[in-house]
């Protein structure tokens, strides 16, 4: 019962209405006023941040839907390569942002969702979709992640600058 008490001012004590018990008249509580607690379950700060998150997601989905299926497939491959590079950085105990894992996985999932939506529009059923997906995965040529490409280009530029 003590956990449900909150002191508002020196002369006011509030109790949870469900836990309210009769108070004897000959106690020191006679001078205190008792008020029920009113708690609002929804915080305005949390709801405003979720609205911003939804707007960002919708904006990102619009950008993804504007791309062609081939562009989406290429970007999925690039993002999976970046995800692999992050895993390697983690295993090598290099510095990395842990939040990047979740962000990339979510972005990949959104792209795969848009790709599946397009398959459904074309009338491709689940079984055929899986078969096409297996064929697509086998046809992927292993290529380095974009971050690794950028790193190699920077190294080449440094070597060129040193040699000249």
Buried (B, 14 or more C-beta within 10 A) or exposed (E): EEEEEEEEEEEEBBBBEEEEEEEEEEEEEEEBEEEEBEEEEEEEEEEEEEEEEEEEEEEBBEEBEEBEEEEBBBBBBBBBBBBEBBEEBEEEEEEBEEEBBEEBEEBBEBBBEBBBEBBEEEEBEEEEBEEEBEEEEEEEEEEBBBBBEEEEEEEEEEEEEEEE
